[in-house]
Amino acid sequence: MTASLWQVLIFLLAGIAVIIILTARFHIHAFFSLLIAAILVGLGVNMPFAEILTVTKQGFGNILQSLGFIIVLGTTLGVLLEHTGSTRKMASWILKKTGEHKAATALSITGYVVGLPVFCDSGYIVLSGLNKSLARRTGISLSITSVSLATGLYAVHCLIPPHPGASTAAITLNVDFGRLILAGMAVAIPALIAGRWWAGYAGKKIMVKASDEHIDDTGTAGPSVISSFLPVIVPIILIGFKALLTIETKSPSSWQQVVSILGDPVVALFIGVLLVVVLNGLWKKVTVSKLLMESVEKAGGILVIIGAGGAFGAVLAATKIGQHLSDTVDLHSLGIFFPFLLTFILKTAQGSSTVAIITAASIIQPMLPALGLNSESGRLLTVLSMGAGSMMISHANDAYFWVILKFSGLDMKTMLRVYTIASILMGLVSLGVVYVLSLFF
């Protein structure tokens, strides 16, 4: 295979355009869009079709080998937490601690906590009743409470595993999950604050009252506070503790080996799932089988997209685009901004944060040396930069945008003025935090 830099770039852009057009314009499933783009790029750079098939199969298999269990278990944990009412219990507890006069802030914090294991769209749907109830009781505009909740969920969804975008980027760029979770949680806090601030600033000018037909969701029924929080906190502690534990000896002690095993993301998430089942007595109910089936089916749709992203990335790696660019362009001067810009463009154009960061990770991976980001800290900062880019700009082509609109009752104009601008501020603030971190690391 021989291809010039311009030939590689032209067909790379063509591949990206195909992904955007097929997903955003024709609503083709991302799996097929990514696979078609991979074949197009391969043929465009003179790869034999047989080699394209081999490379795409290897890329698909490698990414699922690394990420399959994590996505399935993470999805299962989220589904079980929703079913047991643990998400509502966590929300009610946070509200009691902040007080109803700070209901919007409580919803923002709730989104952050619930969003750690639960996907943002699912989390918003589950908590939409609580949102309307608080807005009605406190008299705060739904434009404030809805966007506060939405941005809290969104901040962690774009930055932290086990969410599929961040997880895939971590595997693609060989970033430790524990360090990414700890750093992502830290970066998500300023993003959350930015989203909450804009919701309060812009939303107070647009009074939207909650209807009286919604049932109050802030009661005490359901699991205990401890039972609700433990399945979320324990996996994070285990994964984070492993990340903080540096094993430099060739013969680690027994306790270090135990921590290493328990802190593996697969084991930690499985422990979280077991905690939900045991603490809520789900094993005694027939519904547990149905819930596990629902979880696997939901994860399956995510896995095929991730696998197709791995296939697309494998084809890009085979083009040696990183070497081409490093020989021609001074990418080092762009540094941490290039991953952000690329993901930002992909996200804004086709709507999905997950597809944007998966695609960007595939493109960025061979460019890391040229960008000066091929160190352990550099790769971590790259994933965080792409996470920041995947927040921008959420508008009418984003499924989450419509979830918020539908379940909050806000109109399109209000969503664009409050939520869309909030997503821009969140992305820029996150990028600023990542840039500051890059100065020290």
Buried (B, 14 or more C-beta within 10 A) or exposed (E): EEBEBEBBBBBBEBBBBBBBBBBBEEEBBBBBBBBBBBBBBBBBBEBEEEBBBBBBEBBBBBBBEBBBBBBBBBBBBBBBBBBBBBBBBBBBBBBEEBEBEBBBBBBBBBBBBBBBBBBBBBBBBBBBBBBBBBBBEBEBBBBBBBBBBBBBBBBBBBBBBBBBBBBBBBBBBEBBBBBBBBBBBEBBBBBBBBBBBBBBEBBEEBEBEBEEEBEEBBEEEBBBBEBBBBBBBBBBEBBBBBBEBEEEEEEBEEEBEEBBEBBBBBBBBBBBBBBBBEBBEBEEEEEBEEBBEBBBEBBEEBBBBBBBBBBBBBBBBBBBBBBBBBEEEEBEEBBBBBBBBBBBBBBBBBBBBBBBBBBBBBBBBBBBBBBBBBEEBBBBBBBBBBBBBBBBBBBEBBEBBBBBBEBBBBEEEBBBBBBBBBBBBBBBBBBBBBBEBBEEE
